[in-house]
Amino acid sequence: MTKNVSTRVFAIIWLLIITTLLCTPGTKLPKVTWQDKIWLDKWVHVFLFMVLVILWGKVYSNKKIIQNDTRKIFFQIMLLGFSYGIAMELVQKYFVPYRSFDLIDILADGVGCFIGYLISVKRFVKS
């Protein structure tokens, strides 16, 4: 398997993991605990979406494209990741039992996407 194919497969697997976690019914999640005091759920959102953007950034960093276009592609990946986060909140609200729409989760997703974008640019764009 080529390097780009394996990177793409890993990015797809990560996307499936996030989708599975976000579509888990609320009854399967831990009850209110000390984790609420440190907003662990929000930090998890930041991490999941940061890694998502970095992985897809890695996929597209292997393409032969002009460096300025690479930044634009990473920005588009960030926007797509953020849109996916919003869409998943709507899925949770309307289709996943005992889950709800949470604006703070969307904010955390956006922060994660933005951090992922910054890391991708720093790591994969050659100056």
C-alpha positions in Angstrom: 0.0 0.0 0.0 1.4 3.4 -0.9 2.0 6.0 1.7 -0.8 8.3 0.4 -3.3 5.4 0.3 -2.5 4.3 3.9 -2.7 7.9 5.1 -6.1 8.3 3.4 -7.3 5.0 4.9 -6.3 6.2 8.4 -8.1 9.5 7.9 -11.2 7.6 6.8 -11.0 5.3 9.8 -10.6 8.3 12.2 -13.7 9.9 10.6 -15.6 6.7 11.2 -14.4 6.6 14.8 -15.6 10.1 15.4 -19.0 9.4 13.8 -19.4 6.3 15.9 -18.6 8.2 19.1 -20.9 11.1 18.2 -23.8 8.8 17.3 -23.5 6.7 20.5 -26.8 7.0 22.4 -26.7 9.1 25.6 -27.5 6.0 27.7 -24.2 4.5 26.8 -22.2 7.4 28.0 -20.8 8.0 31.5 -23.1 9.8 33.9 -22.4 13.2 35.3 -19.1 13.1 37.3 -16.0 15.1 38.2 -15.3 15.2 34.4 -18.0 17.9 34.0 -16.0 20.2 36.2 -13.0 20.2 33.8 -15.2 20.0 30.7 -13.6 16.8 29.6 -16.2 16.3 26.9 -15.3 19.6 25.3 -11.5 18.8 25.4 -12.4 15.5 23.7 -14.2 17.4 20.9 -11.2 19.7 20.5 -8.9 16.7 20.2 -11.1 14.6 17.8 -11.5 17.5 15.4 -7.9 18.6 15.6 -6.7 15.2 14.6 -9.4 14.9 11.9 -8.1 18.1 10.2 -4.4 17.1 10.6 -5.0 13.7 9.1 -6.8 15.1 6.1 -4.2 17.8 5.8 -1.6 15.0 5.7 -3.5 13.3 2.9 -3.5 16.4 0.8 0.0 17.5 1.7 1.3 14.5 -0.4 -0.3 16.0 -3.6 1.8 17.9 -6.0 0.3 21.3 -5.6 1.5 24.9 -5.3 2.2 25.8 -1.7 -0.3 28.7 -1.7 -3.0 26.3 -2.9 -2.0 23.9 0.0 -3.0 26.6 2.5 -6.3 27.0 0.7 -6.9 23.3 0.7 -6.1 23.1 4.4 -8.5 26.0 5.1 -11.2 24.1 3.1 -10.5 21.0 5.2 -10.9 23.1 8.3 -14.2 24.5 7.1 -15.4 21.0 6.1 -14.4 19.6 9.5 -16.3 22.4 11.2 -19.4 21.9 9.0 -19.2 18.2 9.9 -19.2 19.1 13.6 -22.3 21.2 13.1 -24.0 18.5 11.1 -23.2 15.9 13.8 -24.8 18.1 16.5 -28.0 18.2 14.4 -27.8 14.4 14.0 -27.5 14.1 17.7 -30.5 16.4 18.3 -32.8 14.7 15.9 -31.6 11.1 15.4 -29.6 9.9 18.4 -31.5 8.9 21.5 -30.7 10.8 24.7 -28.3 13.2 22.9 -28.8 16.9 22.3 -27.6 19.9 20.3 -24.9 21.7 22.1 -23.4 25.0 20.9 -20.4 24.6 23.2 -19.6 21.3 21.4 -19.7 23.2 18.1 -17.4 25.8 19.5 -15.0 23.0 20.7 -15.2 21.4 17.3 -14.3 24.7 15.7 -11.4 25.3 18.0 -10.1 21.8 17.3 -10.4 22.3 13.5 -8.6 25.7 13.8 -5.7 24.2 15.8 -5.6 21.3 13.3 -5.4 23.8 10.5 -2.5 25.7 12.2 -0.6 22.5 12.9 -1.1 21.3 9.3 0.2 24.6 7.8 3.2 24.6 10.1 4.0 20.9 9.6 3.1 20.3 5.9 3.6 23.7 4.1 7.1 24.2 3.0 8.2 27.9 3.5 
